Amino acid sequence: MPSKISVRPFTWDDLPRWTDLYNNAFRIARTEMEFDVPEMRLHLSLPGLDPERDCFIAQVSGEDVGLAIIWPELPVRRAVLQMGVSGAHSRQATETTLLETAVSRARRLPVSVLHTQVLSEDDAGSRLLHDHGFLPVRRFATMRWRGDSLPNVELQEAFSLRSFKPGIDIQTLTHIQNAAFEDSWGFSPNTVEQIEARIVSKSTTPEGILFITHCDDVAAYNWTVRPAGPGGKLGRVAMTGVHPKYRGQGLSRPTILAGMKWLASQGVEVIELEMDTSNLSAARVYQSLGFEKVSETLWFELRLDD
Protein backbone atom coordinates (compact mmCIF):
# COMPACT_ATOMS: atom_id res chain seq x y z
CA MET A 1 0.00 0.00 0.00
CA PRO A 2 1.53 3.39 -1.01
CA SER A 3 2.63 5.65 1.84
CA LYS A 4 0.41 8.67 2.35
CA ILE A 5 1.80 12.10 1.49
CA SER A 6 1.12 14.80 4.03
CA VAL A 7 1.69 18.53 3.62
CA ARG A 8 2.21 20.93 6.49
CA PRO A 9 3.09 24.62 6.77
CA PHE A 10 6.70 25.67 7.29
CA THR A 11 7.79 26.90 10.73
CA TRP A 12 10.99 28.79 11.50
CA ASP A 13 12.17 25.78 13.51
CA ASP A 14 12.31 23.97 10.14
CA LEU A 15 14.88 26.37 8.69
CA PRO A 16 17.97 24.05 8.66
CA ARG A 17 16.06 21.08 7.21
CA TRP A 18 14.16 23.36 4.84
CA THR A 19 17.49 24.71 3.53
CA ASP A 20 18.73 21.17 2.82
CA LEU A 21 15.43 20.23 1.21
CA TYR A 22 15.45 23.36 -0.98
CA ASN A 23 19.01 22.76 -2.19
CA ASN A 24 18.25 19.14 -3.05
CA ALA A 25 14.80 19.74 -4.54
CA PHE A 26 16.12 22.41 -6.94
CA ARG A 27 19.35 20.49 -7.71
CA ILE A 28 21.64 23.24 -6.43
CA ALA A 29 23.30 21.37 -3.55
CA ARG A 30 27.11 21.59 -3.79
CA THR A 31 26.92 24.26 -6.50
CA GLU A 32 27.52 28.00 -6.35
CA MET A 33 23.74 28.48 -6.22
CA GLU A 34 23.47 26.56 -2.92
CA PHE A 35 21.86 28.34 0.04
CA ASP A 36 23.27 28.27 3.54
CA VAL A 37 20.99 28.74 6.54
CA PRO A 38 21.64 32.49 7.11
CA GLU A 39 21.07 33.26 3.43
CA MET A 40 17.86 31.19 3.40
CA ARG A 41 16.62 33.13 6.41
CA LEU A 42 17.12 36.37 4.47
CA HIS A 43 15.44 34.84 1.41
CA LEU A 44 12.33 33.84 3.36
CA SER A 45 12.28 37.21 5.14
CA LEU A 46 11.75 39.23 1.95
CA PRO A 47 8.88 41.70 2.45
CA GLY A 48 5.59 40.38 1.12
CA LEU A 49 6.18 36.71 1.98
CA ASP A 50 4.71 35.13 5.12
CA PRO A 51 6.70 31.86 5.31
CA GLU A 52 4.48 30.26 7.94
CA ARG A 53 1.46 30.73 5.66
CA ASP A 54 3.04 30.67 2.21
CA CYS A 55 5.62 27.85 2.50
CA PHE A 56 4.80 24.13 2.70
CA ILE A 57 6.68 20.89 3.26
CA ALA A 58 5.53 17.54 1.84
CA GLN A 59 6.40 14.45 3.88
CA VAL A 60 6.12 10.69 3.59
CA SER A 61 6.52 8.71 6.83
CA GLY A 62 8.26 11.70 8.41
CA GLU A 63 10.71 12.16 5.52
CA ASP A 64 10.79 15.51 3.70
CA VAL A 65 10.09 14.85 0.01
CA GLY A 66 9.09 18.22 -1.43
CA LEU A 67 8.32 21.87 -0.84
CA ALA A 68 6.28 24.72 -2.23
CA ILE A 69 6.47 28.49 -1.87
CA ILE A 70 3.68 30.88 -2.83
CA TRP A 71 5.16 34.32 -3.51
CA PRO A 72 2.31 36.89 -3.30
CA GLU A 73 2.63 39.88 -5.65
CA LEU A 74 -0.41 41.81 -4.54
CA PRO A 75 0.16 45.04 -6.53
CA VAL A 76 -0.43 43.10 -9.75
CA ARG A 77 -2.91 40.63 -8.18
CA ARG A 78 -0.84 37.55 -8.90
CA ALA A 79 1.03 34.87 -6.95
CA VAL A 80 4.00 32.82 -8.13
CA LEU A 81 4.39 29.16 -7.20
CA GLN A 82 7.86 27.68 -6.74
CA MET A 83 7.72 23.90 -6.24
CA GLY A 84 10.38 21.21 -5.97
CA VAL A 85 10.60 17.50 -5.14
CA SER A 86 13.43 15.59 -3.49
CA GLY A 87 13.83 11.97 -2.50
CA ALA A 88 12.82 8.62 -3.93
CA HIS A 89 9.06 8.93 -3.43
CA SER A 90 6.81 9.34 -6.49
CA ARG A 91 7.44 12.74 -8.02
CA GLN A 92 4.00 12.89 -9.62
CA ALA A 93 2.15 12.12 -6.41
CA THR A 94 4.23 14.60 -4.42
CA GLU A 95 3.85 17.38 -7.00
CA THR A 96 0.11 16.76 -7.26
CA THR A 97 -0.34 17.06 -3.50
CA LEU A 98 1.82 20.19 -3.30
CA LEU A 99 0.09 21.77 -6.29
CA GLU A 100 -3.35 21.26 -4.81
CA THR A 101 -2.17 22.76 -1.51
CA ALA A 102 -0.65 25.73 -3.32
CA VAL A 103 -3.75 26.44 -5.38
CA SER A 104 -5.87 26.30 -2.23
CA ARG A 105 -3.57 28.82 -0.53
CA ALA A 106 -3.53 31.10 -3.60
CA ARG A 107 -7.33 31.16 -3.71
CA ARG A 108 -7.30 32.67 -0.20
CA LEU A 109 -5.11 35.56 -1.34
CA PRO A 110 -6.38 38.75 -3.03
CA VAL A 111 -4.93 37.66 -6.39
CA SER A 112 -6.52 36.72 -9.70
CA VAL A 113 -3.78 34.55 -11.25
CA LEU A 114 -1.27 31.94 -10.13
CA HIS A 115 1.88 31.53 -12.22
CA THR A 116 4.50 28.80 -12.13
CA GLN A 117 7.51 27.84 -14.25
CA VAL A 118 8.73 24.46 -15.54
CA LEU A 119 11.51 23.38 -17.88
CA SER A 120 10.25 23.21 -21.46
CA GLU A 121 11.33 19.55 -21.76
CA ASP A 122 9.49 18.59 -18.56
CA ASP A 123 6.53 16.89 -20.24
CA ALA A 124 5.28 15.33 -17.01
CA GLY A 125 5.30 18.67 -15.23
CA SER A 126 3.47 20.36 -18.10
CA ARG A 127 0.81 17.61 -18.17
CA LEU A 128 0.25 17.95 -14.44
CA LEU A 129 -0.32 21.68 -14.79
CA HIS A 130 -2.63 21.21 -17.78
CA ASP A 131 -4.64 18.66 -15.79
CA HIS A 132 -5.15 21.26 -13.05
CA GLY A 133 -6.34 24.00 -15.39
CA PHE A 134 -3.07 25.84 -16.03
CA LEU A 135 -2.28 27.11 -19.53
CA PRO A 136 1.13 28.09 -20.99
CA VAL A 137 1.49 31.85 -21.37
CA ARG A 138 5.20 32.66 -21.77
CA ARG A 139 8.53 31.12 -22.75
CA PHE A 140 11.78 32.21 -21.10
CA ALA A 141 15.37 31.30 -21.92
CA THR A 142 18.47 31.04 -19.75
CA MET A 143 21.42 32.58 -21.58
CA ARG A 144 25.06 31.91 -20.71
CA TRP A 145 28.34 33.65 -21.54
CA ARG A 146 31.80 32.15 -21.21
CA GLY A 147 34.80 34.09 -22.44
CA ASP A 148 38.12 35.66 -21.67
CA SER A 149 37.73 39.14 -23.18
CA LEU A 150 35.08 41.80 -23.58
CA PRO A 151 34.97 45.01 -25.63
CA ASN A 152 35.14 48.40 -23.96
CA VAL A 153 31.98 50.15 -22.79
CA GLU A 154 31.29 52.97 -25.23
CA LEU A 155 28.84 55.68 -24.18
CA GLN A 156 27.54 58.66 -26.08
CA GLU A 157 28.63 62.10 -24.94
CA ALA A 158 26.77 63.33 -21.82
CA PHE A 159 26.27 59.77 -20.51
CA SER A 160 28.47 58.33 -17.76
CA LEU A 161 28.82 55.16 -15.70
CA ARG A 162 28.86 54.82 -11.93
CA SER A 163 28.10 52.30 -9.18
CA PHE A 164 25.30 52.25 -6.63
CA LYS A 165 26.02 54.30 -3.50
CA PRO A 166 24.82 52.59 -0.27
CA GLY A 167 22.69 54.83 1.90
CA ILE A 168 22.12 57.28 -0.96
CA ASP A 169 20.78 55.44 -4.01
CA ILE A 170 18.09 53.13 -2.61
CA GLN A 171 15.24 55.34 -3.86
CA THR A 172 17.04 55.78 -7.18
CA LEU A 173 17.43 52.02 -7.66
CA THR A 174 13.80 51.39 -6.73
CA HIS A 175 12.62 54.04 -9.19
CA ILE A 176 14.69 52.89 -12.17
CA GLN A 177 13.73 49.25 -11.65
CA ASN A 178 10.03 50.04 -11.47
CA ALA A 179 10.18 52.46 -14.40
CA ALA A 180 12.18 50.11 -16.64
CA PHE A 181 9.82 47.18 -16.10
CA GLU A 182 6.42 48.80 -15.51
CA ASP A 183 5.02 47.38 -18.78
CA SER A 184 6.80 44.02 -18.64
CA TRP A 185 4.90 40.78 -18.29
CA GLY A 186 4.96 39.37 -14.77
CA PHE A 187 6.63 42.37 -13.12
CA SER A 188 5.34 43.58 -9.77
CA PRO A 189 6.49 47.04 -8.61
CA ASN A 190 9.10 46.86 -5.86
CA THR A 191 9.05 48.83 -2.64
CA VAL A 192 12.12 50.42 -1.10
CA GLU A 193 11.91 47.82 1.67
CA GLN A 194 12.02 44.96 -0.86
CA ILE A 195 15.02 46.45 -2.65
CA GLU A 196 16.82 47.01 0.67
CA ALA A 197 16.22 43.39 1.66
CA ARG A 198 17.75 42.11 -1.59
CA ILE A 199 20.79 44.35 -1.37
CA VAL A 200 21.93 42.81 1.95
CA SER A 201 22.17 39.36 0.34
CA LYS A 202 25.68 37.91 0.17
CA SER A 203 25.24 37.69 -3.61
CA THR A 204 24.99 41.45 -4.06
CA THR A 205 27.91 43.89 -3.93
CA PRO A 206 27.04 47.61 -4.19
CA GLU A 207 29.82 48.10 -6.76
CA GLY A 208 28.11 45.46 -8.89
CA ILE A 209 24.95 47.54 -9.27
CA LEU A 210 25.75 49.89 -12.14
CA PHE A 211 23.98 53.03 -13.32
CA ILE A 212 24.30 54.80 -16.65
CA THR A 213 23.49 58.42 -15.95
CA HIS A 214 22.59 61.49 -17.98
CA CYS A 215 23.09 64.70 -15.99
CA ASP A 216 21.18 63.96 -12.75
CA ASP A 217 19.04 61.20 -14.28
CA VAL A 218 19.62 57.45 -14.11
CA ALA A 219 18.96 56.36 -17.67
CA ALA A 220 19.69 52.61 -17.30
CA TYR A 221 20.96 50.09 -14.76
CA ASN A 222 22.45 46.62 -14.43
CA TRP A 223 22.12 44.72 -11.14
CA THR A 224 24.69 41.92 -11.09
CA VAL A 225 24.96 39.19 -8.47
CA ARG A 226 27.32 36.37 -7.56
CA PRO A 227 25.26 33.60 -5.92
CA ALA A 228 28.24 32.19 -4.01
CA GLY A 229 29.28 35.65 -2.83
CA PRO A 230 32.68 37.31 -3.33
CA GLY A 231 35.11 34.94 -5.00
CA GLY A 232 32.43 32.99 -6.85
CA LYS A 233 33.08 32.03 -10.46
CA LEU A 234 29.41 32.26 -11.48
CA GLY A 235 27.81 35.65 -12.02
CA ARG A 236 24.29 36.61 -13.00
CA VAL A 237 22.59 39.65 -14.42
CA ALA A 238 19.67 39.70 -12.00
CA MET A 239 17.91 42.75 -13.47
CA THR A 240 18.79 45.21 -16.21
CA GLY A 241 16.76 47.85 -17.97
CA VAL A 242 16.54 51.26 -19.59
CA HIS A 243 14.23 54.04 -18.41
CA PRO A 244 11.37 54.51 -20.93
CA LYS A 245 12.38 58.07 -21.81
CA TYR A 246 15.89 56.90 -22.76
CA ARG A 247 14.89 53.97 -24.94
CA GLY A 248 16.01 54.03 -28.54
CA GLN A 249 19.32 55.70 -27.67
CA GLY A 250 21.52 52.62 -27.85
CA LEU A 251 21.90 52.12 -24.09
CA SER A 252 20.99 48.42 -23.78
CA ARG A 253 24.30 47.04 -25.05
CA PRO A 254 26.62 49.27 -22.98
CA THR A 255 24.46 48.70 -19.89
CA ILE A 256 24.74 44.91 -20.17
CA LEU A 257 28.41 45.13 -21.11
CA ALA A 258 29.22 47.30 -18.08
CA GLY A 259 27.84 44.63 -15.76
CA MET A 260 29.65 41.86 -17.60
CA LYS A 261 32.96 43.70 -17.38
CA TRP A 262 32.51 44.33 -13.67
CA LEU A 263 31.78 40.65 -13.04
CA ALA A 264 34.76 39.59 -15.14
CA SER A 265 36.98 42.00 -13.20
CA GLN A 266 36.00 40.12 -10.03
CA GLY A 267 37.10 36.74 -11.39
CA VAL A 268 33.71 35.57 -12.69
CA GLU A 269 34.11 33.10 -15.55
CA VAL A 270 30.47 32.30 -16.41
CA ILE A 271 27.65 34.85 -16.62
CA GLU A 272 23.98 33.91 -16.87
CA LEU A 273 20.74 35.77 -17.29
CA GLU A 274 17.10 34.96 -18.01
CA MET A 275 15.07 36.59 -20.76
CA ASP A 276 11.58 36.52 -22.23
CA THR A 277 12.02 34.91 -25.66
CA SER A 278 9.45 37.29 -27.14
CA ASN A 279 11.87 40.19 -26.48
CA LEU A 280 13.69 39.95 -29.80
CA SER A 281 15.64 43.20 -29.39
CA ALA A 282 17.10 41.99 -26.10
CA ALA A 283 17.96 38.64 -27.66
CA ARG A 284 19.94 40.39 -30.39
CA VAL A 285 21.92 42.38 -27.83
CA TYR A 286 22.73 39.32 -25.72
CA GLN A 287 23.76 37.27 -28.74
CA SER A 288 25.98 40.11 -29.99
CA LEU A 289 27.82 39.95 -26.67
CA GLY A 290 28.40 36.20 -26.90
CA PHE A 291 25.50 34.81 -24.83
CA GLU A 292 24.10 31.46 -25.91
CA LYS A 293 20.83 29.80 -24.92
CA VAL A 294 21.33 26.82 -22.59
CA SER A 295 17.76 26.04 -21.49
CA GLU A 296 14.15 27.15 -21.78
CA THR A 297 11.27 27.29 -19.33
CA LEU A 298 7.55 27.64 -19.79
CA TRP A 299 5.43 29.86 -17.60
CA PHE A 300 1.94 28.51 -16.88
CA GLU A 301 -1.05 30.48 -15.62
CA LEU A 302 -4.12 29.49 -13.63
CA ARG A 303 -6.97 32.02 -13.55
CA LEU A 304 -8.33 32.07 -10.03
CA ASP A 305 -11.32 34.31 -10.73
CA ASP A 306 -12.91 32.16 -13.45
Disulfide bonds with the S-S distance in Angstrom:
none
